[in-house]
């Protein structure tokens, strides 16, 4: 069974940009890093994107490899491929978890999402996001508006019915 990022939590960010990763998230990072073995620190990729992104999106090595395979299938030179390459290859940071289970977020990334002393972690299955807690509170439902087939007032579990592919 594939491990998934689930749950949410708040973690303190120190002056050097170090933030503890939830223990369950570390297990997923280990499982998603083909080079990881006991005693090594799992690697990951943090996608920060351009000014439209208000969060950091963190990928296991397996998950980012899947994204890269999808991009490589697109026509070379196409605008969609260039945009995706820019996002996932250029506007990203390969890194690893340190020996104490923390990420070191460079100043550039902390400034980008206005992160100061507290970080909010949100599990998204194959990725997890790091947000400034106040930004997450105001943005978490913003992308759910404007779709005629979606009712933001309904329990989201109703959308599981009838959506299975054959």
N, C-alpha and C positions, 0 to 999 in steps of 0.2 A: 504494500500500500504506500502511495506517495504521501509524504508529510506535507502539510499545508500551514500557511501562516493564518492563525485565527486569534481573535481577541483584540483588546485595546489596553493600553497602559500609559501612564505618565512616568517620565524618568528625568532626573536632574541632569543638566548639562554643566560641566565645570568650566572654568575660565580658559582651559586649553581646548575646549570643544569635545571633550570625552563624554560619552553617554553610554550607559549600560543598555545592552540589548536584552529584551525579555528572554528568559532561559528557554522557553518553548520555541522562540524564533531562532535561537542559536542551534537547536537540534535540527530545524528545517534547513538552515544554512549548511550544516555539516552534511546532511543527507543529499543536498543538492549540489555538492561540490565533488566532482569525480576524483579530484586529487587529495581530498581530505582523508586523513587517517588519525587515529588516536595520537595525541601529542602535537598535532599541527593545528593552526588556526584557519577556520574556513574563510574562503574568499567570497566576495560578492561584488556586484556592480551597483553603484548609486547613480541613477539617472536624475539630473536636476533640471534639464530643459531650459527653455527661454523664459521670458518675463511672464508668460501666461501660466506657468506652473507655480503653484504656491506651496508645493510640498516636494519632498525628496522621495523617489520611488526606488526601492531596493530589490534587486533581483538575485536569486541564486545563480550560480554559474550554469546550471542546467537550463534555467528559465531564460537567461539572456542568450544562451546558445540557440534555443528554440526561436527566439525573436530574430536572431541573425540569420537563421536558415530561411525564415519567411521573407526577410528583406532580400536575400540573395536570389530568391525565385522571381523577383520583380524585374522588369526590363531595366537593364543598365542605362543610366542617364535619365530615367523618367523622373519627373518632379516628385512623385510619391516616394520613390526609392531614395532620392536625395534628401527629402525631408526626414524620412525615417532614419537614414544613416546619420544625419546631423544630430537628431535627438538621441539615438541609442549608442552611437559611437563617439561623436564629438562632445556632446553636452552630457557627459557621463564621467564617472570616476571609478576605476577599478581599485578595490581596497580589500582589507581583511579585518577580521575581528582580532582584537589584541589578546594577550595572554590572560587578561582579567575579564573577558567577555564584553568588552566595550568597543564602540566605534569611535574613531577620532574624526570629527567633522571639521574640515578646513574652514577657516574664517570666511572664505568666499561663499561656501554653501550655507553657512549660518546666516550671513548677511542677506543672501538671496531670499531666504524664507523668513527673515527677521527673527531668527531663533536666538533667545537669550538664555535664561536659566532653566527652562523646562521644555521637554520635548514630548509630543504625543505620538505614540506608535499605534498604527491601525493595520491589522492583518487583512489581506485581500486574497487569500488563497495561495496563488503562485508568486505573489509579491507582497511587500509590506511598505507602508508609507510612514514618513516622519514629517510631522507638522508642528508649527507653533500652535499650542492648544487653542488659543483664541481664534486663530484663523480657521482651524478645523471646525470649530463650533459654528462659525458664520458661513463656511463654504460647503459643509458636508452634504447638504441637500440641494445646493444650487444647480448641480448638473442633472438633477432629476426633473427639472421643470421644462415645460415646452414640448412635451411629447404627447400627441393626441391619444396614444394607446397606453399611457401610463397614468395612474392615479396616485399622486403622492400621499394621499390620505389613507389609502388601502394598505393592509398588511402585505408586504412584498412577497410572502410565501405563495400568494395566489398565482403568481406568474410562473411557478413551477409546473402547474397543471397544463398538459397538452403541449409542452415545449420540447419534449424529448425527440431527438433525431433518430431515424430508423436505420 
